[in-house]
C-alpha cells in the first residue's frame, strides 16, 4: 500500500533550509565540500537512505560522482563515472525533470544491488540553470512512500540552487582561462617590445665588434664592447622587471594602497626620496585598467631609478573633469634623445607605457620638467560613477 509521506516541516523551516544552502554555496570556493555538506540535511529531510551528486562533464557525455552520503564503497567505485544517457539519471538530465525510478535492474547489473536488496526507489533531480543541465542529484530510498508536494518542490528548488552554483563555478573557470591567456599574450608583447629589441641591438653590434677586433682598432672595439655589455644589462633588467610586474597583483583595497606600497618599495630600493600626493585615494577602475595604470607608474619609477640620476621624485594623482591625471616627476638629467645607448632601455619602457595608455584610451606625455628633470604625465578618462565614488 502506498501512502504520502509528509515530514513535519513548516514553510519557515523550508525557507531556512534553502537559505542555509544558498549561504553555504556563496561562502566558499570548495564546491565539493559544500555539496557534501548539503547532502546530509537533504537526505534527512526526505527520509532517504543515501544521496549523491553528479556533475556533467564538459562534453556532456559523462556524469561524474562528486559527492555521496551513505553509499557502500563498492557502489561508489562503480558509479564514479557513468554515461550521461544511462537510465533514469540520463532521463532526468536530458528531459530536465524529476524522475522516480523503481526498476533498478540496469543499475544492479552494472554495479550490484544498492544496499543488498533493500533499495526500492531512487529519485533523480536535475541541476538546472537558465535551461542548461549541469548535473543531477540522487536520493536513495528503502521504502516506497511518496514525498509530499511541498517536499518535492523544495527538492526541485535545491536542484536549481545547485545548478546556479555549478554554473558560477563554470564561469569562474572560463574567466580564469581567459585571464591566463591575456596575461600570456601581454607578457609575450612585453618581452618582444623590450628584451627582443635589446637582443636585436646586440646582434647588430657584434659584427661591428668583430670587424674592429680584426682591424686592431682598440678604441672602436672597446666602444662596441661597452654597447653590448650595457645593452645586455638592460635586457637582463627588463626581463627581471617584466617578471616582477607580472607577479604583481593590485592590492584588493584599491590603487591608493597599491601606490603607497609601490612608493615605499621604490624608496627602499633606489635610495631616492619620493613624495606621493594622492587626491583620489578611493579611485577604483576595472581590474585590467588598474593593472595598466599601476604598471605605467611602476615603469616610470623604474626609469627614474635606472636612468635619471635623480635625488628626488614626485608622484601625484589628481582628479580632472574628464577623469584622472597621474604625474611621475624627477630632478634628474631629463629626457635623452632616442637612439643613444644609455637611453635605449628607457625608450623601450616608454613604448610599453604608451601601448598601455592606448589601451586605457588615455594620453601619455614624457617631457622635460620645468625645474629640471623629467615629467611623465598620464591622463585617463574614467566613468562618472567611478569618478563620483573616488
GIHU-V476054 format. One record per residue. N is the residue number from 1. SS is DSSP state (2 for helix, 1 for strand, 0 for the rest). Layout:
N/SS + N/SS
This chain:
1/0 + 2/0 + 3/0 + 4/1 + 5/1 + 6/0 + 7/0 + 8/0 + 9/0 + 10/0 + 11/2 + 12/2 + 13/2 + 14/2 + 15/2 + 16/2 + 17/2 + 18/2 + 19/2 + 20/2 + 21/2 + 22/2 + 23/2 + 24/2 + 25/2 + 26/2 + 27/2 + 28/0 + 29/0 + 30/0 + 31/2 + 32/2 + 33/2 + 34/2 + 35/2 + 36/2 + 37/2 + 38/2 + 39/2 + 40/2 + 41/2 + 42/2 + 43/2 + 44/2 + 45/2 + 46/0 + 47/0 + 48/0 + 49/0 + 50/1 + 51/1 + 52/1 + 53/1 + 54/1 + 55/1 + 56/1 + 57/0 + 58/0 + 59/0 + 60/0 + 61/0 + 62/1 + 63/1 + 64/1 + 65/1 + 66/1 + 67/1 + 68/1 + 69/1 + 70/0 + 71/0 + 72/0 + 73/2 + 74/2 + 75/2 + 76/2 + 77/2 + 78/2 + 79/0 + 80/0 + 81/1 + 82/1 + 83/1 + 84/0 + 85/0 + 86/0 + 87/2 + 88/2 + 89/2 + 90/2 + 91/2 + 92/2 + 93/2 + 94/2 + 95/2 + 96/0 + 97/0 + 98/0 + 99/1 + 100/1 + 101/1 + 102/0 + 103/0 + 104/0 + 105/2 + 106/2 + 107/2 + 108/2 + 109/2 + 110/2 + 111/2 + 112/0 + 113/0 + 114/0 + 115/0 + 116/0 + 117/0 + 118/0 + 119/0 + 120/0 + 121/1 + 122/1 + 123/1 + 124/1 + 125/1 + 126/1 + 127/1 + 128/1 + 129/1 + 130/0 + 131/0 + 132/1 + 133/1 + 134/1 + 135/1 + 136/1 + 137/1 + 138/1 + 139/1 + 140/1 + 141/1 + 142/0 + 143/0 + 144/0 + 145/0 + 146/1 + 147/1 + 148/0 + 149/2 + 150/2 + 151/2 + 152/2 + 153/2 + 154/2 + 155/2 + 156/2 + 157/2 + 158/2 + 159/2 + 160/2 + 161/2 + 162/2 + 163/2 + 164/2 + 165/2 + 166/2 + 167/2 + 168/2 + 169/2 + 170/2 + 171/2 + 172/2 + 173/2 + 174/2 + 175/2 + 176/2 + 177/2 + 178/2 + 179/2 + 180/2 + 181/2 + 182/2 + 183/2 + 184/2 + 185/2 + 186/2 + 187/2 + 188/2 + 189/2 + 190/2 + 191/2 + 192/2 + 193/2 + 194/0 + 195/2 + 196/2 + 197/2 + 198/2 + 199/2 + 200/2 + 201/2 + 202/2 + 203/2 + 204/2 + 205/2 + 206/2 + 207/2 + 208/2 + 209/2 + 210/2 + 211/2 + 212/2 + 213/2 + 214/2 + 215/0 + 216/0 + 217/0 + 218/2 + 219/2 + 220/2 + 221/2 + 222/2 + 223/2 + 224/2 + 225/2 + 226/2 + 227/2 + 228/2 + 229/2 + 230/2 + 231/2 + 232/2 + 233/2 + 234/2 + 235/2 + 236/2 + 237/2 + 238/2 + 239/2 + 240/2 + 241/2 + 242/2 + 243/2 + 244/2 + 245/2 + 246/2 + 247/2 + 248/0 + 249/0 + 250/0 + 251/0 + 252/0 + 253/0 + 254/0 + 255/2 + 256/2 + 257/2 + 258/2 + 259/2 + 260/2 + 261/2 + 262/2 + 263/2 + 264/2 + 265/2 + 266/2 + 267/2 + 268/2 + 269/2 + 270/2 + 271/0 + 272/0 + 273/1 + 274/1 + 275/1 + 276/1 + 277/1 + 278/1 + 279/0 + 280/0 + 281/0 + 282/0 + 283/0 + 284/0 + 285/0 + 286/0 + 287/2 + 288/2 + 289/2 + 290/2 + 291/2 + 292/2 + 293/2 + 294/2 + 295/2 + 296/2 + 297/2 + 298/2 + 299/2 + 300/2 + 301/2 + 302/2 + 303/2 + 304/2 + 305/2 + 306/2 + 307/2 + 308/2 + 309/0 + 310/0 + 311/0 + 312/1 + 313/1 + 314/1 + 315/1 + 316/1 + 317/1 + 318/1 + 319/1 + 320/0 + 321/0 + 322/0 + 323/1 + 324/1 + 325/1 + 326/1 + 327/1 + 328/1 + 329/1 + 330/1 + 331/0 + 332/0 + 333/0 + 334/0 + 335/0 + 336/0 + 337/0 + 338/0 + 339/0 + 340/0 + 341/2 + 342/2 + 343/2 + 344/2 + 345/2 + 346/2 + 347/2 + 348/2 + 349/2 + 350/2 + 351/2 + 352/2 + 353/2 + 354/2 + 355/2 + 356/2 + 357/2 + 358/2 + 359/2 + 360/0 + 361/0 + 362/0 + 363/1 + 364/1 + 365/1 + 366/1 + 367/1 + 368/1 + 369/0 + 370/0 + 371/0 + 372/0 + 373/0 + 374/1 + 375/1 + 376/1 + 377/1 + 378/1 + 379/1 + 380/1 + 381/1 + 382/0 + 383/0 + 384/2 + 385/2 + 386/2 + 387/2 + 388/2 + 389/2 + 390/0
